[in-house]
Amino acid sequence: MELNFAQNCPTTGTIVVPIAKEADIVLPESLSGAEGDVRRAARASDFAGKAGQTVTIAGPAAAEGATIVLFGAGEVNASDDLAMQRLGGKAIAGVMKKASSVAIVAPDGAAARLAFGAIQRSYTFTKYMKKAEADQLPQLKTITIVTSEEGAEAAYAPLGELYAGVKLARDLVTEPPNVLYPESYAELCRDELTGLGVEVEVLGEAEMEKLGMHMMLGVGQGSVRESKTVIMRWSGGKDGDRPLALVGKGVTFDTGGISLKPGANMDEMKMDMGGSAAVVGAMRAIAGRKAKCNVVGLIGLVENMPDGNAQRPGDIVDTMSGQTVEILNTDAEGRLVLGDVLTYAQETYKPKAIVDLATLTGAIIIALAYEHGGMFTEDDSLASDLMEASAASDDSLWRMPLGDAHRKMIKSDVADMKNIGGRDGGSSSAAAFLSRFIEKGTPWAHLDIAGTAWKKADTDTEPKGGTGFGVRLLDQWVSQHEG
C-alpha cells in the first residue's frame, strides 16, 4: 500500500471528507466549485456529521471525475490522537474495496494520526489468492492524506515504522503453518531484522539440550520440525545498560499434542504464535525508528504435534531453572515454552524488566472476551507503566489477579509443580506457573493475548484476522524508557 501526503486535493478519484457533528461543510479549495452540489446532497440526506453518517456524491459540478464521500466524524477532537487514528480507519473502511486510490481530507493537526489509522485498516493478506475473482480482491493501492500542515510527513515517519512492525506481526500470524514453522520463522527473523541493525541469534535443539531447556524441547518432540529459540538484540542505548526483555510464545501450530484439540476451528491454531509475532513486530518497529534503548526480544518456536514420540500426560520434565514439572495436559504447552525462555533471558541478559506475551489460555477469553489483553504482575510500578502504554497505544489491557493462592493450584504430588491448575481461574494459575521461573526482584509482567491476537470481526483500525496486538503497546512501553 502506498501512502502519500499532499497539500492540494485531487479533483478525480474517491475523496473522503470527514465532517464533525453539526459543522459546516467546507471542501478544499480545489473542490470549492462542487460545494453547491455537495451541500444540496447533504441536505437531501439529512447529513449532520453524526458518527458513521455518509453521503456519496458522484461527479459533482467542477469535479466530474471525482466521487466525494462526506463522512460523519461525530463529536471528535483533532487533538485526540486515538480518536483521529480511529477516524482514519473508519474513513477508509467504506471505500477501500471499491476504489483504487483514495484521498482523505485531514482535520487540522491530525494528519499523521489519521494516516496511521487509515493504513492500519487498509491491511489485506492476499498472498495466496492466485486465481481469485476481481471482486474478491481489494482494489485500493494508494492512500493520499490531504493536509496543509507543514511537517505532517515527518510527524508520520515514526508511525510508519510502527506500522511496518504491526504489518509484519499480522503477516506472521496469518501465514499458514506449512509455510511458517520454527526453522522458516527463524530465518524470516534474520531476513527482516538484520538489515535494520538487530543482531539475530538462533539456538537449535542441540544448544537448547546443553542449556537444559527440556521443558520447551518436550513440547516439540512430537513434530518433525526442529524447535528453535530466536534471540534478537537491539543496542540503541548506552553500552552496559541492562536491556528490557520482550519474550513471546511461538507455537507455530498447536494440535494440543496427545491431549488433542477438537477438530472444529483447529485451523485457527496457526495463530498460537501471536505472542512471538508481537515481539518480532515490536523489534522491527523499535529498530526502524532507532530507539534509544537496549532491548532484547526472545521467542520460543515449536510445533505441538501428536506422534509416537510426542510428550505424554504423566511425563515429568526437567527445566533450565532446575525445577521439575509434571505434565498433566499436553495442550497446556505455551507455558512450558515460555518458562525455559524466561530462564534463559534472565540468566543471559539480567534484564531491567521483562514482559512476556502469549496466546496462553481460552480462559482469558471467557473473562475478557476479545476487548482486552489480560495483564498479570505483582509489580505495581510495572503495571502502571504498562497501563500507561496501553492507554497511549490503544492496545487495551486489563489487570488480572495473581498471587500465592494461584501458585498453590499448580502444586504437584510428584514434582515441583504441574502444568495445569484446574478449570477455575485458569488464566491466573497459568500466570502463576510462569511466575515460578522469575528470579526474585526482577520486574515481570505476563500478557495473555488469546482474545486479542486474532479477531473474527473488523474493528475501526483492524480488519478481521491477525491484529498485531502488542506491537504498539511494546513500542510505546520501550519509548517510555528512552532518554
C-alpha positions as CSV (number, residue, x, y, z in Angstrom):
1,M,0.0,0.0,0.0
2,E,1.3,3.4,-1.0
3,L,0.7,6.3,1.5
4,N,1.3,9.9,0.4
5,F,0.8,13.4,1.9
6,A,-0.4,16.3,-0.3
7,Q,-1.3,19.9,0.2
8,N,-3.6,20.0,-2.9
9,C,-6.6,17.8,-3.0
10,P,-7.1,15.8,-6.3
11,T,-10.2,16.5,-8.4
12,T,-10.5,12.9,-9.6
13,G,-10.9,9.6,-7.8
14,T,-12.5,9.0,-4.4
15,I,-12.2,11.8,-1.9
16,V,-13.3,11.3,1.7
17,V,-14.1,14.5,3.6
18,P,-14.7,14.0,7.4
19,I,-17.2,16.4,8.8
20,A,-17.7,16.9,12.5
21,K,-21.2,16.9,14.0
22,E,-23.2,20.0,13.1
23,A,-20.2,21.5,11.4
24,D,-20.4,23.5,8.2
25,I,-19.4,21.6,5.1
26,V,-16.2,23.2,3.7
27,L,-14.4,21.5,0.8
28,P,-10.7,22.0,-0.1
29,E,-10.1,24.9,-2.4
30,S,-9.7,22.8,-5.5
31,L,-13.2,21.4,-4.9
32,S,-14.9,24.7,-4.0
33,G,-16.8,24.7,-7.2
34,A,-18.5,21.5,-6.1
35,E,-19.7,22.8,-2.8
36,G,-23.2,23.7,-4.1
37,D,-23.9,20.1,-5.3
38,V,-22.4,18.6,-2.2
39,R,-24.4,20.8,0.2
40,R,-27.7,20.0,-1.6
41,A,-26.9,16.3,-1.5
42,A,-26.2,16.6,2.3
43,R,-29.4,18.4,2.9
44,A,-31.4,15.8,0.9
45,S,-29.8,13.0,3.0
46,D,-30.2,14.8,6.4
47,F,-26.5,14.6,6.8
48,A,-25.4,16.3,10.0
49,G,-21.9,14.9,10.6
50,K,-23.1,12.3,13.1
51,A,-20.7,9.5,13.7
52,G,-20.8,7.0,10.8
53,Q,-23.2,9.0,8.6
54,T,-22.1,9.1,4.9
55,V,-23.3,10.8,1.8
56,T,-21.8,9.9,-1.6
57,I,-21.8,12.4,-4.5
58,A,-20.6,11.1,-7.8
59,G,-19.4,13.6,-10.5
60,P,-20.4,16.9,-8.9
61,A,-20.1,20.1,-10.8
62,A,-16.4,21.3,-11.2
63,A,-15.2,17.8,-10.2
64,E,-16.8,15.5,-12.7
65,G,-14.1,12.9,-12.3
66,A,-14.4,12.7,-8.6
67,T,-16.6,10.8,-6.1
68,I,-16.9,12.8,-2.9
69,V,-17.8,11.0,0.2
70,L,-18.9,13.1,3.2
71,F,-18.1,11.1,6.3
72,G,-19.7,11.9,9.7
73,A,-16.9,12.2,12.3
74,G,-19.2,12.9,15.2
75,E,-18.0,14.8,18.3
76,V,-14.3,14.3,17.9
77,N,-11.4,16.4,18.9
78,A,-8.5,16.7,16.4
79,S,-6.0,16.8,19.3
80,D,-7.2,13.3,20.5
81,D,-4.6,11.1,18.8
82,L,-6.5,7.8,19.2
83,A,-9.8,9.3,18.1
84,M,-8.1,10.6,14.9
85,Q,-6.5,7.2,14.4
86,R,-9.9,5.5,14.6
87,L,-11.4,8.2,12.3
88,G,-8.8,7.4,9.7
89,G,-9.6,3.7,9.9
90,K,-13.3,4.2,9.7
91,A,-13.0,6.7,6.8
92,I,-11.0,4.2,4.7
93,A,-13.1,1.1,5.5
94,G,-16.1,2.0,3.5
95,V,-14.3,2.8,0.3
96,M,-11.2,0.6,0.2
97,K,-13.0,-2.3,-1.6
98,K,-14.3,-0.1,-4.4
99,A,-11.6,2.5,-5.2
100,S,-8.0,2.0,-6.3
101,S,-7.0,5.4,-4.9
102,V,-8.5,7.3,-2.0
103,A,-7.8,10.8,-0.8
104,I,-8.8,11.7,2.8
105,V,-9.0,15.4,3.8
106,A,-7.4,15.6,7.3
107,P,-8.7,17.9,10.0
108,D,-6.1,20.5,11.0
109,G,-3.4,19.0,13.3
110,A,-4.5,15.4,12.7
111,A,-2.8,14.3,9.5
112,A,-0.2,11.9,10.9
113,R,-2.6,10.0,13.2
114,L,-5.4,9.9,10.6
115,A,-2.9,8.4,8.2
116,F,-1.8,5.8,10.8
117,G,-5.4,4.7,11.3
118,A,-6.1,4.5,7.6
119,I,-3.0,2.5,6.8
120,Q,-3.7,0.0,9.6
121,R,-7.3,-0.5,8.5
122,S,-6.3,-0.9,4.8
123,Y,-4.3,-4.1,5.6
124,T,-5.0,-7.1,3.5
125,F,-3.4,-10.5,3.0
126,T,-3.9,-11.8,-0.5
127,K,-0.6,-13.6,-1.0
128,Y,-2.2,-17.0,-1.7
129,M,-5.2,-15.8,-3.7
130,K,-3.8,-16.6,-7.1
131,K,-7.0,-17.3,-9.0
132,A,-9.5,-15.2,-7.1
133,E,-12.2,-13.2,-8.9
134,A,-11.6,-9.5,-9.2
135,D,-14.4,-8.7,-6.7
136,Q,-12.8,-10.9,-4.1
137,L,-9.6,-8.8,-4.1
138,P,-9.2,-5.3,-2.6
139,Q,-8.9,-2.6,-5.2
140,L,-7.1,0.0,-3.1
141,K,-3.5,0.7,-4.0
142,T,-2.9,4.4,-2.9
143,I,-4.0,6.5,0.1
144,T,-3.4,10.2,0.0
145,I,-3.7,12.4,3.1
146,V,-4.7,15.9,2.1
147,T,-3.4,18.4,4.6
148,S,-2.0,21.9,4.8
149,E,0.2,21.0,7.8
150,E,3.9,21.5,7.3
151,G,5.8,18.6,8.7
152,A,2.9,16.1,8.6
153,E,5.0,13.6,6.6
154,A,7.9,13.9,9.1
155,A,5.4,13.5,12.0
156,Y,4.2,10.3,10.4
157,A,7.6,8.8,9.9
158,P,7.9,7.0,13.3
159,L,4.3,5.9,12.9
160,G,5.2,4.4,9.5
161,E,8.0,2.4,11.2
162,L,5.5,1.3,13.8
163,Y,3.0,0.2,11.1
164,A,5.8,-1.8,9.5
165,G,6.1,-3.7,12.8
166,V,2.3,-4.1,13.1
167,K,2.1,-5.4,9.4
168,L,4.9,-7.8,10.0
169,A,3.2,-9.2,13.0
170,R,-0.1,-9.5,11.2
171,D,1.6,-11.3,8.3
172,L,3.3,-13.7,10.6
173,V,0.0,-14.6,12.4
174,T,-1.8,-15.1,9.1
175,E,0.8,-17.3,7.3
176,P,-0.2,-20.9,7.0
177,P,1.6,-23.4,9.3
178,N,3.1,-25.4,6.4
179,V,4.9,-22.1,5.4
180,L,5.7,-20.7,8.8
181,Y,7.2,-23.3,11.1
182,P,10.2,-23.0,13.6
183,E,13.0,-23.2,11.0
184,S,11.4,-20.9,8.4
185,Y,10.3,-18.5,11.1
186,A,13.8,-18.2,12.5
187,E,15.2,-17.4,9.0
188,L,12.4,-14.9,8.4
189,C,13.5,-13.1,11.6
190,R,17.1,-12.9,10.3
191,D,15.9,-11.6,6.9
192,E,13.6,-8.9,8.4
193,L,15.7,-7.6,11.2
194,T,19.4,-8.0,10.4
195,G,19.4,-5.2,7.9
196,L,18.0,-2.8,10.5
197,G,20.9,-3.4,12.9
198,V,19.3,-6.1,15.0
199,E,21.6,-8.9,16.0
200,V,19.8,-12.2,15.5
201,E,20.9,-15.4,17.1
202,V,19.2,-18.8,16.7
203,L,19.5,-21.7,19.1
204,G,18.8,-25.2,17.7
205,E,17.8,-28.3,19.7
206,A,21.4,-29.3,20.4
207,E,22.2,-25.9,22.0
208,M,18.9,-26.0,24.0
209,E,19.7,-29.5,25.1
210,K,23.0,-28.4,26.5
211,L,21.3,-25.5,28.3
212,G,18.8,-27.8,29.9
213,M,15.7,-26.4,28.2
214,H,14.0,-29.8,28.4
215,M,10.6,-28.3,29.2
216,M,10.4,-26.4,25.9
217,L,12.0,-29.3,23.9
218,G,9.4,-31.7,25.3
219,V,6.6,-29.7,23.6
220,G,8.2,-30.0,20.2
221,Q,9.4,-33.6,20.4
222,G,6.3,-35.0,18.6
223,S,7.0,-32.8,15.5
224,V,9.3,-33.4,12.6
225,R,10.1,-29.7,12.7
226,E,13.1,-28.8,14.9
227,S,12.4,-26.4,17.7
228,K,14.2,-23.1,17.8
229,T,14.8,-20.2,20.2
230,V,15.4,-16.9,18.5
231,I,17.2,-14.0,20.2
232,M,17.0,-10.5,18.8
233,R,19.2,-7.8,20.2
234,W,18.8,-4.0,19.6
235,S,21.6,-1.9,21.2
236,G,20.2,1.6,20.9
237,G,21.0,2.7,24.4
238,K,24.2,3.2,26.4
239,D,26.9,0.5,26.4
240,G,26.5,-1.7,29.5
241,D,22.9,-0.6,30.2
242,R,20.8,-3.7,31.1
243,P,18.1,-4.3,28.4
244,L,14.4,-4.5,28.5
245,A,13.3,-8.1,27.6
246,L,10.4,-9.0,25.4
247,V,9.5,-12.7,25.4
248,G,7.0,-14.4,23.1
249,K,5.3,-17.7,22.8
250,G,5.8,-19.1,19.3
251,V,3.8,-22.3,18.9
252,T,3.6,-22.2,15.1
253,F,0.8,-24.8,15.1
254,D,-1.0,-26.3,18.1
255,T,-2.9,-29.5,17.8
256,G,-2.9,-30.0,21.6
257,G,-0.5,-32.9,21.2
258,I,-1.6,-36.1,22.8
259,S,-4.3,-34.1,24.6
260,L,-5.7,-33.5,21.1
261,K,-7.9,-30.5,20.5
262,P,-11.4,-30.9,18.8
263,G,-11.2,-30.7,15.0
264,A,-13.6,-27.7,14.7
265,N,-11.7,-24.5,14.2
266,M,-8.3,-26.2,14.7
267,D,-7.1,-24.3,11.6
268,E,-7.1,-21.2,13.7
269,M,-4.3,-22.6,15.8
270,K,-1.8,-21.3,13.3
271,M,-2.2,-18.1,15.4
272,D,-0.8,-19.7,18.5
273,M,2.4,-17.8,17.8
274,G,0.7,-14.4,18.2
275,G,2.9,-13.5,21.2
276,S,6.1,-14.2,19.3
277,A,4.7,-12.2,16.4
278,A,4.1,-9.2,18.7
279,V,7.8,-9.4,19.9
280,V,9.2,-9.7,16.3
281,G,6.9,-6.8,15.1
282,A,8.0,-4.7,18.1
283,M,11.6,-5.3,17.4
284,R,11.0,-4.3,13.8
285,A,9.4,-1.0,14.9
286,I,12.0,-0.3,17.6
287,A,14.9,-0.8,15.2
288,G,13.1,1.0,12.4
289,R,12.8,4.2,14.4
290,K,16.3,3.8,16.0
291,A,15.0,3.6,19.6
292,K,17.5,5.0,22.2
293,C,17.2,2.0,24.4
294,N,18.7,-1.5,24.7
295,V,16.1,-4.2,24.0
296,V,16.3,-8.0,23.6
297,G,13.5,-10.0,22.1
298,L,13.3,-13.7,22.7
299,I,10.9,-16.1,21.1
300,G,10.5,-19.9,21.7
301,L,9.4,-21.6,18.4
302,V,7.9,-25.1,18.5
303,E,5.2,-27.1,16.7
304,N,2.9,-29.2,19.1
305,M,2.0,-32.4,17.3
306,P,0.7,-35.8,18.2
307,D,3.2,-38.5,17.3
308,G,4.7,-41.8,18.7
309,N,7.5,-39.6,20.1
310,A,5.2,-36.9,21.5
311,Q,5.1,-35.9,25.1
312,R,2.6,-37.7,27.2
313,P,0.3,-36.7,30.1
314,G,2.1,-38.0,33.2
315,D,5.6,-37.2,32.0
316,I,7.9,-35.3,34.3
317,V,10.4,-32.9,32.7
318,D,13.4,-31.0,33.9
319,T,13.7,-27.3,33.2
320,M,16.5,-24.9,32.6
321,S,15.7,-23.4,36.1
322,G,16.4,-26.7,37.8
323,Q,12.8,-27.2,38.8
324,T,10.7,-30.2,37.6
325,V,7.3,-30.1,36.0
326,E,4.6,-32.8,35.9
327,I,2.8,-32.7,32.5
328,L,-0.9,-33.3,33.1
329,N,-2.2,-31.9,29.8
330,T,0.0,-31.5,26.7
331,D,-2.4,-28.8,25.4
332,A,-1.1,-26.5,28.2
333,E,2.1,-26.2,26.3
334,G,2.7,-22.5,25.9
335,R,3.7,-22.0,29.5
336,L,6.3,-24.8,29.1
337,V,7.9,-22.9,26.2
338,L,7.9,-19.6,28.0
339,G,9.3,-21.0,31.2
340,D,12.6,-22.0,29.7
341,V,12.9,-18.9,27.6
342,L,12.2,-16.7,30.6
343,T,15.0,-18.5,32.5
344,Y,17.4,-18.1,29.5
345,A,16.5,-14.4,29.3
346,Q,17.3,-13.7,32.9
347,E,20.5,-15.8,33.1
348,T,21.9,-14.4,29.9
349,Y,20.9,-10.7,30.0
350,K,19.9,-9.7,33.6
351,P,17.1,-7.5,32.1
352,K,15.8,-4.4,33.8
353,A,12.3,-5.7,33.3
354,I,10.5,-8.5,31.3
355,V,7.2,-8.5,29.5
356,D,6.1,-11.8,28.0
357,L,3.2,-12.2,25.6
358,A,1.3,-15.4,24.8
359,T,-2.0,-16.7,23.3
360,L,-2.0,-18.7,26.5
361,T,-5.5,-19.6,27.7
362,G,-9.0,-19.8,26.5
363,A,-10.0,-18.8,30.0
364,I,-8.9,-15.2,29.3
365,I,-11.5,-15.0,26.5
366,I,-14.1,-16.2,29.0
367,A,-13.0,-13.4,31.3
368,L,-12.3,-10.5,29.0
369,A,-13.8,-11.5,25.6
370,Y,-12.0,-10.0,22.7
371,E,-11.6,-6.5,24.0
372,H,-8.6,-6.6,26.3
373,G,-5.4,-8.5,26.9
374,G,-5.1,-9.8,30.4
375,M,-2.1,-8.4,32.4
376,F,-0.7,-10.4,35.3
377,T,2.0,-8.9,37.5
378,E,2.8,-8.4,41.2
379,D,4.9,-5.3,40.4
380,D,2.7,-2.2,40.8
381,S,5.2,0.1,39.1
382,L,5.5,-2.1,36.0
383,A,1.7,-2.5,36.0
384,S,1.3,1.3,36.0
385,D,3.9,1.7,33.2
386,L,2.1,-0.9,31.0
387,M,-1.3,0.6,31.6
388,E,0.1,4.0,30.6
389,A,1.4,2.4,27.4
390,S,-1.9,0.6,26.9
391,A,-3.8,3.9,27.0
392,A,-1.4,5.6,24.6
393,S,-1.2,2.8,22.1
394,D,-4.9,1.6,22.0
395,D,-3.7,-2.0,22.8
396,S,-6.1,-2.4,25.7
397,L,-5.0,-4.2,28.9
398,W,-7.0,-5.3,32.0
399,R,-5.1,-6.2,35.1
400,M,-5.9,-9.7,36.4
401,P,-5.2,-11.3,39.8
402,L,-2.0,-13.2,40.6
403,G,-0.9,-14.4,44.0
404,D,0.0,-17.3,46.3
405,A,-3.5,-18.8,46.1
406,H,-2.9,-19.3,42.3
407,R,0.6,-20.8,42.9
408,K,-1.0,-23.4,45.3
409,M,-3.2,-24.5,42.4
410,I,-0.2,-25.8,40.5
411,K,1.4,-27.8,43.3
412,S,2.2,-31.4,42.3
413,D,2.3,-34.6,44.4
414,V,5.3,-36.0,42.4
415,A,7.2,-32.9,41.0
416,D,7.9,-29.3,41.9
417,M,4.8,-28.2,40.0
418,K,2.2,-29.4,37.5
419,N,1.4,-27.6,34.2
420,I,-2.3,-27.0,34.9
421,G,-4.1,-25.8,37.9
422,G,-7.7,-26.8,37.1
423,R,-10.6,-25.1,35.3
424,D,-11.2,-22.3,37.9
425,G,-9.0,-19.3,37.4
426,G,-7.2,-20.9,34.6
427,S,-5.5,-17.8,33.3
428,S,-4.3,-16.8,36.8
429,S,-2.9,-20.3,37.5
430,A,-1.1,-20.2,34.1
431,A,0.4,-16.9,35.1
432,A,1.3,-18.4,38.5
433,F,3.2,-21.2,36.7
434,L,5.2,-18.7,34.8
435,S,6.0,-16.7,37.9
436,R,7.9,-19.8,39.2
437,F,10.5,-19.0,36.6
438,I,11.1,-15.4,37.5
439,E,14.0,-14.5,39.8
440,K,13.2,-12.6,42.9
441,G,13.5,-8.8,42.3
442,T,13.0,-9.0,38.5
443,P,10.1,-6.8,37.4
444,W,8.0,-9.1,35.2
445,A,4.5,-9.0,33.6
446,H,2.7,-11.6,31.6
447,L,0.2,-10.6,29.0
448,D,-2.4,-13.2,27.9
449,I,-3.5,-12.1,24.4
450,A,-5.5,-15.1,23.4
451,G,-8.6,-13.0,22.8
452,T,-6.8,-10.0,21.1
453,A,-4.2,-11.5,18.7
454,W,-6.9,-12.7,16.3
455,K,-10.3,-11.1,15.7
456,K,-13.3,-12.6,14.0
457,A,-14.8,-9.2,13.1
458,D,-13.4,-5.9,11.8
459,T,-12.6,-3.1,14.3
460,D,-12.0,0.6,13.5
461,T,-8.3,0.0,12.7
462,E,-8.1,-3.7,12.3
463,P,-9.6,-6.0,9.6
464,K,-10.6,-9.4,10.9
465,G,-7.9,-11.9,11.4
466,G,-4.4,-11.3,12.8
467,T,-4.3,-8.0,14.6
468,G,-0.7,-7.5,15.5
469,F,-1.8,-6.8,19.1
470,G,1.1,-6.0,21.4
471,V,3.3,-4.3,18.8
472,R,2.0,-0.8,19.5
473,L,2.0,-1.5,23.2
474,L,5.5,-2.8,23.4
475,D,6.9,0.0,21.2
476,Q,5.2,2.6,23.5
477,W,6.5,0.9,26.6
478,V,10.0,0.9,25.3
479,S,9.7,4.6,24.3
480,Q,8.8,5.4,28.0
481,H,12.3,4.1,28.9
482,E,14.2,6.0,26.3
483,G,16.4,9.1,27.1
